[in-house]
């Protein structure tokens, strides 16, 4: 059975999340970063068993920490010390708490657009100054832009690294990450690496956990199984401290994690790799299908090279549209406008291909008008 196989009618009938409820029923939603997957059976079994036996209390994180450490060692050869890991409610709330605790009032937070749009909102919520070090035209980390931004930010500020990059799908190389670590050391910048999409790297590409590099010992990483196993509604994450630092957060921050989320993600890390391997293969097929369909129906649209995630970054500038996302919505397809990820990306949109072939075909057909 395929993981990404549900028809459009089945999805409309069985999904009640924001992805399928925000827009009218005649709109195809390929916007928010939520896949349309068949569930991972070990996760279903673990959560169902917990609810059946009344195991619905407060979360206890150590089993999840151990499960993630085992997964990281098998998947990437990254030896995670459980003593350096702290449970947090979810990735962005963990990052927000780190900013509040580690970046002084009046300090700055650097981001590299186009980048996950919540970075902008959560920095604003902490009332720290936002500085930008944009990616290059090839969607790679720019050492000159980073150096300038780090110098302006000043010692004690932070850099939010998106690894892999959302929305571009860029997988940063080990050398690029060493460059980030060197610049951070030089300027006294705390690097916080959001690695929520890390397991969703395509065959032939190599993901490097930031903290697996000796040079990155002063950094932090935040990880979660929520994107990989499509568990966004079951919230928990882990904050990992490098070998030369600590997370700096109060224990009370752990209290917001969901017990069922811990059970679900523990089962996923321990028993969900076969499901994950199948998913990664299907995502490669879906991306190839999207490229073929765009080439046939919208050849003017350029797709950014991507090595990870289930998100396509589409350049619609050749279509001559003032607002491509608004135009596609009028045609019955909801994508995300590029300006959510970079104020300069007025001709770009993000398309979620983590769905069935039927949904992708109908979406592109409508986008082409």
C-alpha positions as CSV (number, residue, x, y, z in Angstrom):
1,X,0.0,0.0,0.0
2,X,1.2,3.5,-0.9
3,X,1.5,6.0,1.9
4,X,0.6,9.0,-0.2
5,X,-2.4,7.4,-1.9
6,X,-5.7,9.0,-0.7
7,X,-8.0,10.5,-3.3
8,X,-9.2,14.0,-3.2
9,X,-12.7,12.9,-2.2
10,X,-11.3,10.7,0.6
11,X,-9.2,13.5,1.9
12,X,-12.1,15.9,2.0
13,X,-14.2,13.4,3.8
14,X,-11.7,12.2,6.4
15,X,-9.5,15.2,7.2
16,X,-10.5,17.9,9.8
17,X,-7.2,19.7,10.2
18,X,-6.7,23.3,9.3
19,X,-5.2,22.3,6.0
20,X,-8.6,20.9,4.8
21,X,-10.8,23.3,6.6
22,X,-9.4,26.8,6.2
23,X,-10.5,27.2,2.5
24,X,-13.8,26.3,0.9
25,X,-14.3,22.6,-0.2
26,X,-13.8,23.4,-3.8
27,X,-10.2,24.6,-3.2
28,X,-7.3,22.1,-3.3
29,X,-5.0,22.8,-0.3
30,X,-1.3,22.4,-1.1
31,X,-0.2,25.1,1.3
32,X,0.6,24.3,5.0
33,X,3.4,21.8,5.8
34,X,1.2,18.8,6.6
35,X,1.3,15.7,4.4
36,X,-1.7,13.6,3.3
37,X,-0.3,10.3,4.5
38,X,-1.6,6.9,5.6
39,X,-0.4,6.6,9.2
40,X,2.6,4.7,10.4
41,X,1.1,1.6,12.0
42,X,3.5,1.4,15.0
43,X,2.5,4.9,15.9
44,X,-1.2,4.1,15.6
45,X,-0.7,1.0,17.8
46,X,1.2,2.8,20.5
47,X,-1.2,5.7,20.8
48,X,-4.3,3.5,20.6
49,X,-2.9,1.2,23.3
50,X,-2.1,4.2,25.6
51,X,-5.6,5.7,25.2
52,X,-7.3,2.2,25.7
53,X,-5.5,1.6,29.0
54,X,-6.1,5.2,30.2
55,X,-2.5,6.2,29.9
56,X,-3.3,9.9,29.3
57,X,-1.3,11.7,32.0
58,X,1.5,14.1,31.9
59,X,4.5,13.5,29.6
60,X,7.6,11.7,30.6
61,X,10.4,12.5,28.2
62,X,13.3,10.1,28.8
63,X,12.0,7.3,26.5
64,X,11.7,9.8,23.6
65,X,15.2,11.0,24.3
66,X,16.6,7.5,24.1
67,X,14.6,6.7,21.0
68,X,15.8,9.8,19.2
69,X,19.4,9.1,20.2
70,X,19.2,5.6,18.7
71,X,17.6,7.0,15.5
72,X,20.2,9.7,15.1
73,X,23.0,7.2,15.6
74,X,21.5,4.8,13.0
75,X,20.5,7.4,10.5
76,X,23.4,9.9,10.6
77,X,26.1,8.5,12.8
78,X,25.4,11.3,15.3
79,X,26.1,10.2,18.9
80,X,23.6,12.2,21.0
81,X,24.3,12.4,24.8
82,X,20.8,12.0,26.4
83,X,22.1,14.1,29.3
84,X,22.3,17.1,27.0
85,X,18.7,16.8,25.7
86,X,15.6,18.6,27.1
87,X,12.0,18.0,26.2
88,X,10.1,21.1,25.0
89,X,6.5,21.6,23.8
90,X,7.3,21.9,20.1
91,X,10.1,23.2,17.9
92,X,9.1,26.9,17.7
93,X,8.1,27.2,21.3
94,X,11.4,25.7,22.3
95,X,13.2,28.2,20.0
96,X,11.2,31.1,21.5
97,X,12.2,30.0,25.0
98,X,15.9,29.8,24.0
99,X,15.7,33.4,22.6
100,X,14.1,34.7,25.7
101,X,16.6,33.0,27.9
102,X,19.8,33.4,26.0
103,X,19.5,36.6,23.9
104,X,19.4,39.8,26.0
105,X,16.7,42.4,25.6
106,X,17.9,44.7,22.9
107,X,19.8,41.8,21.2
108,X,19.2,40.5,17.7
109,X,18.2,37.4,15.9
110,X,19.5,36.7,12.4
111,X,17.6,34.6,9.9
112,X,18.4,33.6,6.3
113,X,15.4,34.2,4.0
114,X,13.7,32.7,2.2
115,X,13.1,30.8,5.4
116,X,10.3,29.3,7.5
117,X,7.8,32.0,8.0
118,X,7.3,31.3,11.7
119,X,10.9,32.4,12.3
120,X,9.7,36.0,11.7
121,X,6.7,35.8,13.9
122,X,8.4,34.2,16.9
123,X,11.3,36.7,16.8
124,X,8.7,39.4,16.8
125,X,7.0,37.8,19.8
126,X,10.2,37.9,21.8
127,X,10.7,41.6,20.9
128,X,14.2,41.1,19.7
129,X,15.5,42.8,16.6
130,X,15.4,40.8,13.4
131,X,18.3,40.9,11.0
132,X,18.5,39.2,7.6
133,X,21.4,37.3,6.0
134,X,19.6,36.2,2.7
135,X,20.6,33.0,0.9
136,X,22.4,33.4,-2.4
137,X,20.6,33.3,-5.7
138,X,21.4,29.5,-5.7
139,X,19.6,29.2,-2.4
140,X,22.9,28.5,-0.5
141,X,24.1,30.1,2.8
142,X,26.0,33.3,2.0
143,X,29.1,33.7,4.1
144,X,29.4,37.4,3.3
145,X,25.8,38.1,4.2
146,X,26.2,36.1,7.4
147,X,29.4,37.9,8.5
148,X,27.8,41.3,8.0
149,X,24.6,40.4,9.9
150,X,26.6,38.7,12.7
151,X,28.7,41.8,13.1
152,X,25.7,44.1,13.2
153,X,23.9,41.8,15.6
154,X,26.7,41.8,18.1
155,X,27.9,39.4,20.7
156,X,25.1,37.5,22.6
157,X,22.7,37.5,19.7
158,X,21.4,34.4,17.9
159,X,21.2,32.9,14.5
160,X,18.2,30.7,13.6
161,X,19.5,28.1,11.1
162,X,16.9,26.1,9.1
163,X,18.6,22.8,8.4
164,X,17.3,21.6,5.9
165,X,16.0,24.9,4.6
166,X,12.2,25.5,4.3
167,X,10.9,26.4,1.7
168,X,13.8,25.8,-0.7
169,X,14.7,22.2,0.3
170,X,18.4,23.1,0.5
171,X,20.5,20.6,2.4
172,X,23.4,22.5,3.9
173,X,26.8,20.8,3.5
174,X,29.1,20.0,6.3
175,X,31.5,22.7,5.0
176,X,28.7,25.3,4.9
177,X,27.8,24.4,8.5
178,X,31.5,24.7,9.6
179,X,31.5,28.1,8.0
180,X,28.5,29.1,10.1
181,X,30.1,27.7,13.3
182,X,33.3,29.6,12.6
183,X,31.5,32.9,12.0
184,X,29.3,32.4,15.1
185,X,32.4,31.8,17.2
186,X,34.1,34.9,15.8
187,X,31.2,37.1,16.5
188,X,29.8,35.6,19.7
189,X,26.6,34.4,18.1
190,X,24.4,31.5,19.4
191,X,23.4,29.2,16.6
192,X,20.0,27.5,17.0
193,X,19.4,24.8,14.3
194,X,15.9,23.9,13.5
195,X,16.2,20.3,12.1
196,X,12.5,19.3,12.0
197,X,12.8,18.2,8.3
198,X,16.1,16.4,8.8
199,X,14.9,12.8,8.1
200,X,13.2,13.9,4.8
201,X,16.3,14.1,2.7
202,X,16.3,12.6,-0.7
203,X,18.5,9.6,-1.7
204,X,21.8,10.8,-2.9
205,X,22.0,13.8,-0.5
206,X,23.5,13.8,2.9
207,X,22.1,15.5,5.9
208,X,24.6,16.8,8.5
209,X,23.3,17.5,12.0
210,X,24.8,20.8,13.0
211,X,25.8,19.5,16.5
212,X,27.6,16.5,15.0
213,X,30.4,18.9,13.9
214,X,33.1,19.5,16.6
215,X,33.2,23.1,15.6
216,X,29.5,23.5,16.6
217,X,29.8,22.7,20.2
218,X,28.4,26.1,21.4
219,X,25.2,25.7,19.4
220,X,21.8,24.2,20.0
221,X,19.5,22.0,17.9
222,X,15.8,21.5,18.0
223,X,14.4,18.2,16.6
224,X,11.0,16.6,16.4
225,X,9.3,13.7,14.5
226,X,6.3,15.7,13.8
227,X,7.0,16.6,10.1
228,X,8.6,13.2,9.3
229,X,5.7,11.0,10.5
230,X,3.0,13.6,9.9
231,X,2.3,14.2,13.6
232,X,1.9,18.0,13.7
233,X,-1.2,17.7,15.9
234,X,0.8,15.7,18.6
235,X,3.1,18.3,19.9
236,X,6.5,17.7,21.4
237,X,10.2,18.3,20.5
238,X,13.7,17.9,21.9
239,X,16.2,20.6,22.5
240,X,19.8,19.3,22.2
241,X,22.7,21.3,23.6
242,X,26.2,21.2,22.0
243,X,29.1,19.8,24.0
244,X,30.3,23.2,25.0
245,X,27.1,24.8,26.2
246,X,23.7,24.2,27.9
247,X,20.2,24.8,26.9
248,X,19.8,27.5,29.7
249,X,16.1,26.8,30.2
250,X,14.1,26.2,33.4
251,X,12.6,22.7,33.9
252,X,9.1,24.1,33.8
253,X,9.4,24.5,30.1
254,X,9.1,20.7,29.7
255,X,5.6,20.8,31.1
256,X,3.9,21.8,27.8
257,X,4.8,18.6,25.9
258,X,2.0,16.2,25.2
259,X,2.1,12.7,26.7
260,X,0.5,11.1,23.7
261,X,2.9,13.0,21.4
262,X,5.9,11.5,23.4
263,X,4.4,8.0,23.0
264,X,3.8,8.6,19.3
265,X,7.2,9.9,18.5
266,X,9.0,7.3,20.6
267,X,7.3,4.6,18.6
268,X,8.1,6.4,15.3
269,X,11.8,6.7,16.1
270,X,12.0,3.1,17.4
271,X,9.8,1.3,14.9
272,X,8.9,3.7,12.0
273,X,12.0,3.7,9.8
274,X,10.6,1.3,7.2
275,X,7.6,3.6,6.9
276,X,9.9,6.5,6.6
277,X,12.0,4.9,3.9
278,X,8.9,4.2,1.8
279,X,7.7,7.7,2.3
280,X,11.0,9.2,1.1
281,X,10.8,7.1,-2.0
282,X,7.2,8.2,-2.6
283,X,8.1,11.9,-2.1
284,X,10.8,11.6,-4.8
285,X,8.1,10.2,-7.1
286,X,5.7,13.0,-6.3
287,X,8.4,15.7,-6.8
288,X,9.2,14.2,-10.2
289,X,5.5,14.1,-11.1
290,X,5.2,17.8,-10.1
291,X,8.2,18.7,-12.3
292,X,6.8,16.8,-15.2
293,X,3.3,18.4,-14.9
294,X,4.7,21.9,-14.6
295,X,6.9,21.3,-17.6
296,X,3.9,20.2,-19.6
297,X,1.3,22.7,-18.4
298,X,3.2,25.6,-16.9
299,X,6.7,25.5,-18.5
300,X,7.3,29.1,-17.5
301,X,7.5,28.2,-13.9
302,X,10.9,27.4,-12.5
303,X,11.4,25.1,-9.6
304,X,14.3,25.6,-7.1
305,X,16.6,22.6,-6.8
306,X,15.6,20.7,-3.8
307,X,17.2,17.9,-1.8
308,X,14.8,17.6,1.1
309,X,11.3,18.2,2.5
310,X,8.0,17.8,0.6
311,X,7.8,21.4,-0.3
312,X,8.5,22.9,-3.8
313,X,9.7,26.5,-4.1
314,X,8.3,27.8,-7.4
315,X,9.4,30.9,-9.3
316,X,6.4,32.3,-11.2
317,X,8.0,35.5,-12.4
318,X,7.7,34.5,-16.1
319,X,3.9,34.3,-15.8
320,X,3.7,38.0,-15.3
321,X,1.3,37.8,-12.4
322,X,1.2,40.6,-9.7
323,X,0.3,38.0,-7.0
324,X,0.6,34.4,-8.3
325,X,-0.7,32.9,-5.0
326,X,-3.9,35.0,-5.3
327,X,-4.3,34.0,-8.9
328,X,-3.9,30.3,-8.2
329,X,-6.4,30.6,-5.3
330,X,-8.9,32.1,-7.8
331,X,-8.4,29.0,-9.9
332,X,-9.1,26.8,-6.9
333,X,-5.6,26.0,-5.5
334,X,-4.2,27.2,-2.2
335,X,-0.4,27.7,-2.1
336,X,1.6,29.9,0.1
337,X,2.8,33.3,-1.2
338,X,6.6,33.6,-1.3
339,X,6.5,36.9,0.7
340,X,5.7,34.8,3.8
341,X,9.3,33.5,3.6
342,X,11.1,36.5,2.1
343,X,9.6,40.0,1.6
344,X,11.4,40.1,-1.8
345,X,9.9,36.9,-3.1
346,X,6.9,38.5,-4.7
347,X,6.8,36.1,-7.7
348,X,7.4,32.9,-5.7
349,X,5.0,30.4,-4.1
350,X,5.4,27.3,-2.0
351,X,3.7,24.1,-3.1
352,X,3.2,21.1,-0.8
353,X,3.6,17.9,-2.9
354,X,3.3,15.5,0.1
355,X,0.0,14.2,-1.2
356,X,-1.4,11.8,-3.7
357,X,-0.7,11.9,-7.4
358,X,-4.3,12.7,-8.1
359,X,-4.2,15.8,-5.9
360,X,-1.0,17.1,-7.6
361,X,-2.4,16.5,-11.1
362,X,-5.6,18.4,-10.4
363,X,-3.8,21.2,-8.6
364,X,-1.4,21.8,-11.6
365,X,-4.3,21.5,-14.1
366,X,-6.2,24.3,-12.2
367,X,-3.1,26.4,-11.8
368,X,-2.5,26.4,-15.5
369,X,-6.0,27.7,-16.0
